[in-house]
Amino acid sequence: MKLRILTTVLLLASSVLATPIKAENPYQLRQLQLTGACIRCNLSGANLREANLNSANLSHSDLMGAFLTSASLNSADLTLTNLTDADLSGANLSGAKLWAASLREASLSGANLSNANMTYIALGNADLAYSKLNNANMAYASLRGANLSNADLSGANLSAADLSGAKFSGANLRNANLSGANLKDVNLEEVVLCNTTGPNGRVSNRNCL
């Protein structure tokens, strides 16, 4: 009898594991598609690849693990939004509001975040290789262990940001502000520095022509 019960439990468990789980709320997803707004919504794991979400309001929403590859989020409101482990590679987030949003472990390779408000954002271990972050406001941001290789950070505000362990190989920091930033275990040897304000307030013109 016990063996039969155990066999039944194992069969049920295997069937559950084999069934794809859709975490997002389909009604809220529809609401977003129809109105361009979904505040405090559960859209975790949602498929929004190449979606047009320009100026959309997704503040306080859960988009953990969502697929936003090549999506257009120009000027979108993502204040306090959870985008942990989301795929935003190639997405357009120019001018977006990302104040205190969580993008830990997120993929943002090749994304456009120029002029975005990213103050207090969490980007620990995020992939930002080849991304455009020019003139972005990243004051007090957490970028521990983030990959910023070949990223364009010209004119970016990184004051008081935690950049410890981040990778900057080939990045452009021309006119960037890093005053008060934490650069522990960061190598800036292969970084473009021109009119760049360092953590100590001194300006470097190492790569100015």
C-alpha positions in Angstrom: 0.0 0.0 0.0 2.8 2.4 1.0 4.7 1.6 -2.2 1.6 2.3 -4.3 1.1 5.7 -2.6 4.7 6.6 -3.1 4.6 5.6 -6.8 1.5 7.8 -7.2 3.2 10.8 -5.5 6.2 10.4 -7.7 4.1 10.2 -10.8 2.2 13.4 -9.9 5.4 15.2 -9.0 7.0 14.3 -12.3 3.9 15.5 -14.2 4.0 18.8 -12.4 7.6 19.4 -13.1 7.1 18.5 -16.8 4.2 21.1 -17.1 5.3 24.6 -18.0 4.3 27.1 -15.3 3.0 30.5 -16.5 3.5 32.9 -13.6 2.1 36.0 -15.3 -1.5 37.1 -14.8 -3.1 36.9 -18.2 -5.7 39.5 -17.4 -3.0 42.0 -16.3 -1.0 41.2 -19.4 -4.0 42.0 -21.5 -4.5 45.2 -19.6 -1.0 46.2 -20.4 -1.4 45.5 -24.1 -4.7 47.4 -24.3 -3.9 50.4 -22.1 -0.1 50.7 -21.9 -0.3 50.6 -18.1 -0.2 48.0 -15.4 0.8 49.2 -12.0 1.7 46.6 -9.3 1.0 43.8 -11.7 2.3 40.2 -11.7 4.0 39.8 -15.1 6.9 37.5 -14.0 8.1 35.3 -16.8 5.9 37.1 -19.3 6.9 37.0 -23.0 7.1 40.6 -24.1 9.8 40.1 -26.8 9.8 43.1 -29.3 6.8 44.6 -27.5 6.0 48.3 -28.0 5.8 49.6 -24.5 6.9 53.2 -25.1 5.8 55.4 -22.2 4.2 52.4 -20.5 3.6 52.6 -16.7 4.9 49.4 -15.1 5.9 50.9 -11.8 6.0 48.6 -8.7 5.3 45.6 -11.0 6.9 42.1 -10.9 8.6 41.3 -14.2 11.1 38.8 -12.7 12.4 36.6 -15.4 10.4 38.3 -18.1 11.5 38.2 -21.7 11.8 41.7 -23.1 14.4 41.1 -25.8 14.5 44.0 -28.3 11.4 45.5 -26.6 10.8 49.3 -26.9 10.4 50.9 -23.5 11.4 54.4 -24.4 10.4 56.8 -21.5 8.6 53.9 -19.7 8.0 54.2 -16.0 9.7 51.3 -14.2 10.0 52.8 -10.8 10.6 50.2 -8.1 9.9 47.4 -10.7 11.3 44.0 -10.2 13.2 42.9 -13.3 15.5 40.5 -11.6 16.9 37.9 -14.1 14.9 39.5 -16.9 16.1 39.4 -20.5 16.3 43.0 -21.8 19.1 42.4 -24.3 18.8 44.8 -27.3 15.9 46.7 -25.6 15.4 50.4 -25.9 15.0 52.0 -22.5 16.2 55.5 -23.4 14.7 58.1 -21.1 13.1 55.4 -18.9 12.5 55.9 -15.2 14.2 53.0 -13.3 14.4 54.6 -9.9 15.2 51.9 -7.3 14.3 49.2 -9.8 15.9 45.7 -9.3 17.7 44.3 -12.4 20.0 42.0 -10.5 21.4 39.2 -12.8 19.5 40.8 -15.7 20.7 40.6 -19.3 21.0 44.1 -20.8 23.7 43.5 -23.4 23.3 45.9 -26.3 20.4 47.7 -24.6 19.9 51.5 -25.0 19.6 53.2 -21.5 20.7 56.6 -22.6 19.3 59.5 -20.5 17.6 57.0 -18.2 16.9 57.8 -14.5 18.6 54.9 -12.8 19.3 56.3 -9.3 19.4 53.7 -6.6 19.0 50.9 -9.1 20.2 47.4 -8.3 22.3 45.9 -11.1 24.4 43.4 -9.3 26.0 40.8 -11.6 23.9 42.2 -14.5 25.2 41.9 -18.1 25.5 45.4 -19.6 28.1 44.7 -22.2 28.0 47.0 -25.3 25.0 48.9 -23.7 24.4 52.6 -24.2 24.4 54.4 -20.8 25.4 57.8 -22.0 24.0 60.6 -19.9 22.2 58.1 -17.6 21.8 59.1 -14.0 23.1 56.2 -12.0 23.8 58.0 -8.7 23.8 55.6 -5.7 23.4 52.6 -8.0 24.6 49.2 -7.1 26.6 47.5 -9.9 28.6 45.0 -7.9 30.1 42.4 -10.3 28.3 43.9 -13.3 29.7 43.4 -16.8 30.1 46.9 -18.4 32.6 45.8 -21.0 32.5 48.1 -24.1 29.6 50.0 -22.6 29.1 53.7 -23.5 29.0 55.6 -20.2 29.9 59.0 -21.6 28.4 61.7 -19.5 26.9 59.2 -17.0 26.4 60.2 -13.4 27.9 57.4 -11.3 28.4 59.4 -8.1 28.3 57.4 -4.9 27.7 54.2 -7.0 28.9 50.8 -5.8 31.0 49.5 -8.7 33.1 47.0 -6.8 34.1 44.0 -8.9 32.5 45.4 -12.0 34.1 44.8 -15.4 34.9 47.9 -17.5 37.2 46.6 -20.2 36.8 48.8 -23.3 34.1 51.1 -21.7 33.8 54.8 -22.5 33.8 57.0 -19.4 34.3 60.3 -21.1 32.8 63.2 -19.2 31.4 60.7 -16.6 31.2 61.5 -12.9 32.4 58.8 -10.4 32.9 61.1 -7.4 32.4 59.1 -4.2 32.0 55.8 -6.1 33.3 52.5 -4.8 35.9 51.1 -7.3 37.2 48.2 -5.2 38.7 45.5 -7.4 37.9 47.5 -10.6 40.5 47.7 -13.4 40.3 50.9 -15.4 43.4 50.3 -17.5 41.5 49.7 -20.7 38.8 52.4 -20.1 38.5 55.7 -22.0 39.0 58.5 -19.4 38.6 62.1 -20.6 37.2 64.9 -18.4 36.3 62.0 -16.1 35.8 62.8 -12.4 37.2 60.1 -10.2 36.1 58.9 -6.8 38.4 61.4 -5.1 37.0 64.3 -7.1 40.1 64.6 -9.4 39.6 64.9 -13.1 41.4 62.5 -15.5 42.2 63.5 -19.1 44.2 60.4 -19.8 42.6 59.6 -23.2 41.7 63.1 -24.4 43.0 63.8 -27.9 
